[in-house]
């Protein structure tokens, strides 16, 4: 929700400055939630379009085997 809050405040520039030396990424799920929210809050699209934020698809592998 951090992305949404900075976007709605029109301060993605401040978030970028705060994260200047960090690798910035989010999941595809978050991008999809922002786009979905943009139906009622069009300004949320801006968070999906910044070039300093990479969207990644996170795939979790859960090992269900147990060792005794």
N, C-alpha and C positions, 0 to 999 in steps of 0.2 A: 504493500500500500504506500510505501515511501514514494515510489514513482508517481503514483496518482496524486498524492498530496502536493508534491513539488510542481507537478504539471498544472493542477488546478489553481495553484497560487501564481502561475506563470513565472516560476523560478527554477526551471531546469538548468539555467546557467549557473546558479548557486550550487546545485547538486553536483554539476560537472566540476566546478572549482574545488569542492570538498573532496572529490574522488580523483583528483588530477593524477595522482601517482599510482592509482589502483587499476587493476584490470576490471572493467565493468561489464557485467553480463547479467542476464536474467533468463528465465525459462520461456519456452514457447507458450506455455500455459498462461503465464503472466501477460505476455503480449496479447494473447487471445482474449483474456479478461479485460484488458484495457480497450481493445477494439470493440468488445461487446458493450462496455460501459460508454463508449463514444456515441452510441445511439441516442443516449439521453444527455451526455456531456461531451460534445464534439471536440472540445479542447484536449481530451485525453489522447487523441491521435498523435499529438506532438511527442509524447513519450515513446511512441513506436517508431518514430522517424529520426531520432537523434543518432548521429554517426559514431558517437563514443560508447554506445551501449550495444553489446553483441547479444543476440538471442541465440540460445543453445537449446538443443533438445536433450533433456536429461533422461537417461535410461538407467534405472536402478536394477542391479542384479542382486537378487536375494537368494542366498544359498540355504536351501531347506534341509540339507543333510546335517546330521548331528554326529559328532564323534563322542565316544564314551571313554 
